[in-house]
């Protein structure tokens, strides 16, 4: 909005107002680390409880895999 509505976004001082003057790489690990911890914890909880289970398809694993590969080849050749 600084670039479109006002002309403040075209200067370095205008970009400092919302914090767009630096990347903040020193704190990116917090975002990635927190996401990783939450994902691992949620996955562990789901697999440790009866909420999830491993089920093999009726036709086995090979039939869906072959079907997927055939469809992927047809799709790749059609473009």
MMTF fields as JSON, N, C-alpha, C and O atoms, coordinates in Angstrom:
{
  "mmtfVersion": "1.0.0",
  "mmtfProducer": "UNKNOWN",
  "numBonds": 315,
  "numAtoms": 316,
  "numGroups": 79,
  "numChains": 1,
  "numModels": 1,
  "chainsPerModel": [1],
  "groupsPerChain": [79],
  "chainIdList": ["A"],
  "bondAtomList": [4, 2, 8, 6, 12, 10, 16, 14, 20, 18, 24, 22, 28, 26, 32, 30, 36, 34, 40, 38, 44, 42, 48, 46, 52, 50, 56, 54, 60, 58, 64, 62, 68, 66, 72, 70, 76, 74, 80, 78, 84, 82, 88, 86, 92, 90, 96, 94, 100, 98, 104, 102, 108, 106, 112, 110, 116, 114, 120, 118, 124, 122, 128, 126, 132, 130, 136, 134, 140, 138, 144, 142, 148, 146, 152, 150, 156, 154, 160, 158, 164, 162, 168, 166, 172, 170, 176, 174, 180, 178, 184, 182, 188, 186, 192, 190, 196, 194, 200, 198, 204, 202, 208, 206, 212, 210, 216, 214, 220, 218, 224, 222, 228, 226, 232, 230, 236, 234, 240, 238, 244, 242, 248, 246, 252, 250, 256, 254, 260, 258, 264, 262, 268, 266, 272, 270, 276, 274, 280, 278, 284, 282, 288, 286, 292, 290, 296, 294, 300, 298, 304, 302, 308, 306, 312, 310],
  "bondOrderList": [1, 1, 1, 1, 1, 1, 1, 1, 1, 1, 1, 1, 1, 1, 1, 1, 1, 1, 1, 1, 1, 1, 1, 1, 1, 1, 1, 1, 1, 1, 1, 1, 1, 1, 1, 1, 1, 1, 1, 1, 1, 1, 1, 1, 1, 1, 1, 1, 1, 1, 1, 1, 1, 1, 1, 1, 1, 1, 1, 1, 1, 1, 1, 1, 1, 1, 1, 1, 1, 1, 1, 1, 1, 1, 1, 1, 1, 1],
  "groupList": [{"groupName": "UNK", "atomNameList": ["N", "CA", "C", "O"], "elementList": ["N", "C", "C", "O"], "formalChargeList": [0, 0, 0, 0], "bondAtomList": [1, 0, 2, 1, 3, 2], "bondOrderList": [1, 1, 2], "singleLetterCode": "X", "chemCompType": "L-PEPTIDE LINKING"}],
  "groupTypeList": [0, 0, 0, 0, 0, 0, 0, 0, 0, 0, 0, 0, 0, 0, 0, 0, 0, 0, 0, 0, 0, 0, 0, 0, 0, 0, 0, 0, 0, 0, 0, 0, 0, 0, 0, 0, 0, 0, 0, 0, 0, 0, 0, 0, 0, 0, 0, 0, 0, 0, 0, 0, 0, 0, 0, 0, 0, 0, 0, 0, 0, 0, 0, 0, 0, 0, 0, 0, 0, 0, 0, 0, 0, 0, 0, 0, 0, 0, 0],
  "groupIdList": [1, 2, 3, 4, 5, 6, 7, 8, 9, 10, 11, 12, 13, 14, 15, 16, 17, 18, 19, 20, 21, 22, 23, 24, 25, 26, 27, 28, 29, 30, 31, 32, 33, 34, 35, 36, 37, 38, 39, 40, 41, 42, 43, 44, 45, 46, 47, 48, 49, 50, 51, 52, 53, 54, 55, 56, 57, 58, 59, 60, 61, 62, 63, 64, 65, 66, 67, 68, 69, 70, 71, 72, 73, 74, 75, 76, 77, 78, 79],
  "secStructList": [7, 6, 6, 6, 6, 1, 1, 4, 4, 4, 1, 2, 2, 2, 2, 2, 2, 6, 6, 6, 6, 7, 7, 7, 4, 4, 4, 2, 2, 2, 2, 2, 2, 2, 2, 2, 2, 2, 2, 2, 2, 2, 2, 2, 2, 2, 2, 2, 6, 6, 6, 7, 7, 7, 7, 7, 7, 6, 6, 2, 2, 2, 2, 2, 2, 2, 2, 2, 2, 2, 2, 2, 2, 2, 2, 2, 2, 2, 7],
  "xCoordList": [0.829, 0.0, 0.873, 0.482, 2.064, 2.945, 3.333, 3.49, 3.484, 3.873, 2.713, 2.916, 1.502, 0.352, -0.377, -0.602, -0.746, -1.581, -0.753, -1.122, 0.359, 1.207, 2.509, 2.777, 3.292, 4.584, 5.717, 6.888, 5.388, 6.422, 7.223, 8.376, 6.65, 7.333, 8.454, 9.202, 8.593, 9.64, 10.946, 11.933, 10.964, 12.191, 12.611, 11.8, 13.894, 14.391, 13.754, 13.489, 13.521, 12.891, 11.455, 10.998, 10.75, 9.379, 9.305, 8.35, 10.313, 10.334, 10.743, 10.46, 11.395, 11.794, 10.602, 10.644, 9.554, 8.395, 7.772, 7.581, 7.44, 6.865, 7.918, 7.565, 9.198, 10.254, 10.751, 11.217, 10.668, 11.097, 12.519, 12.897, 13.304, 14.648, 15.687, 16.829, 15.324, 16.26, 15.487, 14.274, 16.198, 15.548, 15.266, 14.291, 16.096, 15.899, 16.286, 15.644, 17.341, 17.764, 18.167, 18.143, 18.534, 18.985, 17.855, 18.129, 16.6, 15.481, 14.625, 13.573, 15.049, 14.296, 14.259, 13.3, 15.3, 15.352, 14.167, 13.722, 13.651, 12.494, 11.284, 10.571, 11.049, 9.904, 10.048, 9.102, 11.217, 11.418, 11.427, 10.838, 12.086, 12.162, 10.812, 10.476, 10.034, 8.713, 7.801, 7.047, 7.866, 7.06, 7.466, 6.606, 8.748, 9.238, 8.804, 8.354, 8.933, 8.559, 7.06, 6.654, 6.245, 4.794, 4.418, 3.57, 5.044, 4.747, 5.143, 4.37, 6.321, 6.781, 5.914, 5.568, 5.558, 4.718, 3.333, 2.812, 2.739, 1.411, 1.461, 0.572, 2.496, 2.618, 2.806, 2.214, 3.613, 3.842, 2.554, 2.264, 1.789, 0.529, -0.455, -1.114, -0.553, -1.497, -1.109, -1.971, 0.172, 0.583, 0.642, 0.563, 0.779, 0.812, -0.592, -0.742, -1.605, -2.99, -3.662, -3.093, -4.841, -5.512, -6.173, -7.061, -5.756, -6.322, -5.858, -6.554, -4.695, -4.158, -3.696, -3.269, -3.786, -3.289, -2.85, -3.314, -1.959, -1.442, -2.334, -2.534, -2.872, -3.764, -3.259, -3.002, -3.119, -2.706, -3.954, -4.975, -3.896, -5.055, -5.471, -4.659, -6.738, -7.255, -6.476, -6.179, -6.142, -5.413, -3.927, -3.188, -3.474, -2.054, -1.443, -2.149, -0.138, 0.565, 0.93, 1.053, 1.103, 1.576, 0.518, 0.848, -0.746, -1.788, -1.959, -1.971, -2.09, -2.2, -0.933, -1.01, 0.225, 1.48, 1.565, 1.962, 1.198, 1.206, 0.204, 0.505, -0.978, -1.978, -1.481, -1.702, -0.813, -0.273, 0.795, 0.815, 1.682, 2.741, 2.171, 2.648, 1.157, 0.53, -0.094, 0.089, -0.822, -1.431, -0.386, -0.586, 0.716, 1.781, 2.42, 2.725, 2.631, 3.223, 2.279, 2.707, 0.993, 0.017, -0.053, -0.084, -0.076, -0.127, 1.133, 1.052, 2.293, 3.545, 3.613, 4.127, 3.108, 3.141, 2.103, 2.26, 1.058, -0.005, 0.374, -0.276, 1.394, 1.805, 2.942, 3.457],
  "yCoordList": [-1.18, 0.0, 1.243, 2.279, 1.145, 2.31, 2.684, 3.862, 1.685, 1.965, 2.467, 3.293, 1.988, 2.309, 3.555, 4.477, 3.587, 4.676, 5.927, 7.031, 5.745, 6.896, 6.769, 5.725, 7.777, 7.744, 7.464, 7.537, 7.145, 6.913, 5.647, 5.555, 4.679, 3.421, 3.506, 2.543, 4.629, 4.786, 5.294, 5.453, 5.547, 5.996, 4.978, 4.183, 5.019, 4.093, 4.361, 3.432, 5.605, 5.94, 5.422, 4.991, 5.461, 4.957, 3.459, 2.958, 2.727, 1.274, 0.842, -0.287, 1.711, 1.359, 1.334, 0.658, 2.057, 2.136, 0.762, 0.414, -0.054, -1.376, -2.448, -3.613, -2.091, -3.065, -3.778, -4.913, -3.151, -3.777, -3.402, -3.604, -2.873, -2.437, -3.543, -3.384, -4.652, -5.767, -7.079, -7.102, -8.164, -9.474, -10.12, -10.859, -9.856, -10.475, -11.942, -12.753, -12.286, -13.689, -14.286, -15.505, -13.451, -13.974, -14.616, -15.361, -14.353, -14.933, -15.867, -16.317, -16.164, -17.096, -18.488, -19.231, -18.851, -20.191, -20.406, -21.54, -19.339, -19.476, -19.951, -20.856, -19.346, -19.733, -21.168, -21.951, -21.517, -22.877, -23.892, -24.966, -23.564, -24.481, -24.715, -25.848, -23.647, -23.795, -24.63, -25.468, -24.405, -25.197, -26.666, -27.547, -26.931, -28.307, -28.993, -30.139, -28.311, -28.903, -29.202, -30.273, -28.272, -28.482, -29.644, -30.463, -29.72, -30.796, -32.152, -33.107, -32.248, -33.519, -33.919, -35.093, -32.973, -33.289, -33.758, -34.733, -33.083, -33.479, -34.862, -35.684, -35.121, -36.434, -37.527, -38.6, -37.271, -38.268, -38.554, -39.706, -37.515, -37.711, -38.526, -39.428, -38.207, -38.922, -40.385, -41.259, -40.669, -42.07, -42.848, -44.077, -42.165, -42.859, -43.222, -44.107, -42.556, -42.835, -43.6, -43.703, -44.129, -44.872, -43.969, -44.421, -42.722, -41.815, -42.148, -41.844, -42.765, -43.099, -44.549, -45.092, -45.153, -46.515, -46.715, -46.027, -47.657, -47.953, -49.006, -50.08, -48.702, -49.622, -49.813, -48.842, -51.067, -51.386, -51.392, -51.955, -50.78, -50.788, -52.212, -53.135, -52.391, -53.725, -54.404, -55.595, -53.671, -54.257, -54.375, -54.75, -54.073, -54.094, -52.727, -51.757, -52.671, -51.411, -51.223, -50.09, -52.314, -52.241, -51.665, -50.838, -52.077, -51.615, -50.096, -49.502, -49.441, -47.979, -47.305, -46.272, -47.89, -47.323, -47.403, -46.437, -48.538, -48.697, -47.739, -47.113, -47.624, -46.7, -45.258, -44.502, -44.884, -43.531, -43.295, -42.242, -44.269, -44.103, -44.0, -43.196, -44.804, -44.731, -43.357, -42.747, -42.858, -41.544, -40.436, -39.47, -40.564, -39.558, -39.546, -38.477, -40.727, -40.798, -40.195, -39.434, -40.533, -39.983, -38.456, -37.742, -37.967, -36.528, -35.832, -34.765, -36.443, -35.846, -35.819, -34.861, -36.846, -36.897, -35.97, -35.557, -35.641, -34.81, -33.332, -32.547, -32.937, -31.537, -31.397, -30.294],
  "zCoordList": [0.0, 0.0, 0.0, -0.537, 0.605, 0.585, -0.845, -1.163, -1.695, -3.077, -3.92, -4.81, -3.66, -4.508, -4.038, -4.821, -2.767, -2.264, -1.981, -2.384, -1.292, -0.972, -1.736, -2.331, -1.73, -2.41, -1.426, -1.8, -0.179, 0.825, 0.555, 0.976, -0.13, -0.386, -1.386, -1.555, -2.053, -3.056, -2.455, -3.172, -1.162, -0.515, 0.542, 1.015, 0.901, 1.918, 3.287, 4.05, 3.576, 4.859, 4.924, 5.983, 3.808, 3.779, 3.977, 4.571, 3.483, 3.636, 5.04, 5.443, 5.781, 7.148, 8.1, 9.128, 7.77, 8.657, 8.909, 10.075, 7.878, 8.159, 8.412, 8.594, 8.429, 8.694, 7.458, 7.555, 6.302, 5.054, 4.655, 3.501, 5.556, 5.223, 5.414, 4.983, 6.045, 6.223, 6.19, 6.399, 5.925, 5.819, 7.169, 7.307, 8.152, 9.462, 9.474, 10.141, 8.732, 8.639, 9.978, 10.144, 10.925, 12.215, 13.016, 13.957, 12.675, 13.42, 12.564, 13.017, 11.352, 10.506, 11.106, 10.897, 11.853, 12.455, 13.387, 13.568, 13.978, 14.865, 14.073, 14.508, 12.916, 12.087, 11.597, 11.684, 11.084, 10.584, 11.725, 11.602, 12.825, 13.959, 14.614, 14.959, 14.79, 15.399, 14.517, 15.014, 13.209, 12.284, 12.327, 12.327, 12.363, 12.426, 13.717, 13.688, 14.834, 16.131, 16.17, 16.622, 15.705, 15.707, 14.79, 15.143, 13.616, 12.672, 13.24, 13.155, 13.811, 14.377, 15.561, 15.699, 16.413, 17.576, 17.133, 17.673, 16.167, 15.689, 15.044, 15.268, 14.243, 13.613, 14.653, 14.536, 15.656, 16.705, 17.473, 17.795, 17.763, 18.487, 17.656, 18.173, 16.381, 15.519, 15.377, 15.46, 15.166, 14.978, 16.284, 16.266, 17.419, 18.711, 19.198, 20.04, 18.683, 19.058, 17.921, 16.834, 18.145, 17.067, 16.012, 15.29, 15.919, 14.923, 13.511, 12.542, 13.387, 12.069, 12.055, 13.074, 10.904, 10.753, 9.311, 8.402, 9.12, 7.791, 7.153, 7.719, 5.974, 5.286, 3.86, 3.147, 3.453, 2.085, 1.2, 1.594, 0.013, -0.877, -1.252, -1.183, -1.651, -1.972, -3.076, -2.984, -4.111, -5.235, -4.99, -5.899, -3.812, -3.514, -3.786, -4.063, -3.705, -3.917, -5.383, -5.849, -6.109, -7.492, -8.428, -9.277, -8.299, -9.22, -9.213, -10.291, -8.073, -8.105, -8.642, -9.307, -8.353, -8.833, -10.357, -11.007, -10.921, -12.378, -13.019, -14.035, -12.435, -12.956, -12.933, -13.88, -11.851, -11.755, -12.818, -13.456, -13.01, -14.005, -15.418, -16.218, -15.732, -17.055, -17.249, -18.303, -16.263, -16.377, -16.486, -17.222, -15.768, -15.833, -17.205, -17.734, -17.797, -19.136, -20.167, -21.035, -20.075, -21.014, -20.875, -21.877, -19.656, -19.432, -19.956, -20.564, -19.717, -20.182, -21.706, -22.285, -22.352, -23.826, -24.448, -25.597, -23.72, -24.302, -24.322, -25.014, -23.591, -23.618, -24.543, -24.725]
}
